[in-house]
Amino acid sequence: MKEKLIRLPEVLRRTGFGRSHIYNLINQEEFPKQIQISSGSVAWLESELEAWMEDRIRLSRNEDTPGQE
């Protein structure tokens, strides 16, 4: 499978969160960790972000617990 990397502005757009909130969630291990792609650049795996979003949807509908499929 070919993975797609997405940069922070797209992560912010898709989640509706601010930059500091994203990094706070990462520090709390509640959001996918970023990948270092160069000395000053990071990105996220699109598949991990989509899985995280699907988990949040399930939780909001009381259908599951985090990380369960």
Secondary structure, DSSP 4 states (H G I P E B T S, - for coil): ----EE-HHHHHHHH---HHHHHHHHHTT-SPPPEEEETTEEEEEHHHHHHHHHHHHHHHTTS--TT--
